Amino acid sequence: MSASLLIAVVADEMEEAAVEIARSAGARGVTVLPARGIGFPEHITFFGLTYRGLEKVLLWVLDSESAAEIAERLNRELDLLQPFQGLAFSLPVDDAGGVDPAAIRRFLNS
């Protein structure tokens, strides 16, 4: 079994729903980073002001199968495949500095 980094970029107001979806699928911990999105084309609001919405970047390290499953659920349940909604995807993790390899193996085998 291999590890993957699940990355979800969602609107600020969708953070709790995204975390709950991942938690219900077995994800134990999450790192949340504040972000600011610049859409193409940019969203224009009233009086000609440009709105760049507040976003959150959510990160989980999971086994590859769980990461792919949760990314699919996030995309489907939060409707992230629509324009300007966000995205969720996973990337393989080959090495993790500062992390005990035995702990990763125990986690992946649990």
Stockholm file with secondary structure:
# STOCKHOLM 1.0

chainA/1-110         MSASLLIAVVADEMEEAAVEIARSAGARGVTVLPARGIGFPEHITFFGLTYRGLEKVLLWVLDSESAAEIAERLNRELDLLQPFQGLAFSLPVDDAGGVDPAAIRRFLNS
#=GR chainA/1-110 SS CCEEEEEEEEEGGGHHHHHHHHHHTTCCCCEEEEEECCCSSCEECGGGCEECCEEEEEEEEEEHHHHHHHHHHHHHHTTTTSTTSEEEEEEEECCCTTSCHHHHHHHHHC
#=GC SS_cons         CCEEEEEEEEEGGGHHHHHHHHHHTTCCCCEEEEEECCCSSCEECGGGCEECCEEEEEEEEEEHHHHHHHHHHHHHHTTTTSTTSEEEEEEEECCCTTSCHHHHHHHHHC
//
